[in-house]
Amino acid sequence: MTPCHTHALRKKVLAGAIVVLHPFGRHLGFNLHIHLPITEGGFDRSKKFIHKKHIPFRALRRI
């Protein structure tokens, strides 16, 4: 990995997430669960999108 890539992976970014409460399953029976799609990266302070394939669990707990 090049120093440029390493620097990009360490930048603090603002990631996006949507939480959806889904009360029903496939057969319309009650099956309460959530869906949590998140972005694979985020925007840095200069509003440039930084792609991150791996987001550490500790970072996700802060959302």
Summary of the structure (lengths in Angstrom):
residues: 63
radius of gyration: 16.1
end to end distance: 28.0
largest distance: 51.8
contacts: 104
relative contact order: 0.23
helix: 21%
strand: 32%
